[in-house]
Amino acid sequence: MTVTDDPEYKVKRSRKRLEKAEITEQDKELIREFLDAINPDIATVTFRNGKGQHETKSYGTVAAYCQSLKRVCELSEQSLTDFETAGDINELFQSFMRGTHPNVKDDGYGKGTLTQWQSAVTKFYEYHTEFEIDHTEVVVQPQEKNLC
């Protein structure tokens, strides 16, 4: 396995990219806290899901969530703390899908990309309950089934 295939390396690399991102320091801190809570190797912060169970994610998921949250912040040019409702978040993702957001390519983003971003945002707000965003109301686009 090459170093770039190593899941722990992917987490470290995604966190370095987060630090270099042009997003608010508050968002960086909130994302780092969330990532620590779902990281299987960090026990100082924990994530309790809706059933009250301690939940961690694989290294690949931690890295993907980091990249997804960073990208949503970059494209929206809005802090994750600025959203007032799940409806506001859903509108943002609709504009990403349709290509109507000013920072998005004209034909928008595909369902696969949006699903990754929506899943990360949903888990972020499930963890960060202080923002009172009902994470169950954030629409996650269903993945298209591969029939092959």
N, C-alpha and C positions, 0 to 999 in steps of 0.2 A: 504494500500500500504506500503510495506517495504521500508526502506531507499534506498536499492539497486535498487528498481524499479523507484525511483523518478528521472525524467529526468534531473532536475538541479543537482542532485547528480552525475549522469553519466557524465555530463560536467565537474564538479569539479574533479572527479576521473580521467577522461581522461587527463585533463590539468596537474594533478600531475604526471601522468605517462610520459607525454611529458617532464616535467622538469627533470625527472630522466633518460631519454633516453640518450644513448651515440650517440648523433648527434651534429652538430655544434650549437653553441650559436646563430649564425646568422639564421639558419633554425628555431630554437625554436622561436626567435623573429618574424620572418616572418609568421610562423604558428599562433602564438598568435595574431598578428595583423589581419590576415585573419579571425580567429575565432571570434574575437571581432566584426569585420565588419558584420558578418552574424548572430551574437547573437541577438535575439529579445529584450533583456534587456539592450543592450549597445548602447547608442546614440552618443557617442563621435567619433566613427569611422563608416563609412557607406560603404556599398557595392552597387554599381550601376551596374546593369547587362547591357547586350548589347543594350537594349532598353532604357537605361538611367533611369530605374526605381529602386527605393530603394528596395533591396531584403534582406530578412532575412530567416533563416532556423529554423526548430524545434530544440528543445534541443537534441533530439535523433540524428538528422543529424549533429549538431555541434559536439557532442561527437564522432560520427562515422568518420567524416572528420578528427578530431584530431588524432584518433587512426590510421586511414588509412595513413595520411601524415607522422606520426611518423614511421610507419612500413615500408613505402616505403624508407624513409631515412635510416633506420637501415639496411634493406636488401641490398639496392644498395650501401651502404657505399659511397654515393655521395651526395653532397649538392644539394638542389633544385636550387641553383643559378648556378650550373655548366652545366646544360643542355643548349645546344645552339639552338636546334630546337625541334619541336614536334616529328619529326622523331626519334631523340635520345630517347625521352621518350617512343615512341612506341616500339623501339627496346628493351628497358629495360623490358617493360611489356611482350613482346614476349618471352624473356629469362625467365621471371618468370613463364609464362604459360607452356613453354616446359620443364622447369626444367634444363635449360642449364646455368643459372646464378650460380656461385659458392656458393652463400648463400641460395640457394633454394633447397628444397627436389627434389629428382630425377624425380618424376612424376609431378612436377610443382604444381602450384596453380590452383584451379578451377575457372570457369567463374564467379561465384557469388562473390568470394573474389576479383578477378581482377576488376570486374565491380565497386565494392565499391571503390577500390583504384583509379581506373581511373577517376571516377566521382569526387573524392576529389581533385585529381591533376588538373583536368580540371578547376574546380571552383577556385582553388588556383591561377592558371595562368590567369584566367579571371580577378581576383581581382588584382594580381600583374603584371600589364601591363609593369612595368619597365624592365622586363626580355625579353620582345618582343617575347615571345613564343605564337604562334597562338593556343590558347586553342581549337579552333574549329577543329584543325588538330589532336588532341590527340584522338586516336581511343578508344572508349568505347565498350567493348564486350557486345553484346545484351544478356539480361537475357533469360534463357530458360523459355518458357511459361508452366505453370502448367495446364494441361488439366483436372484436377479433379474438 
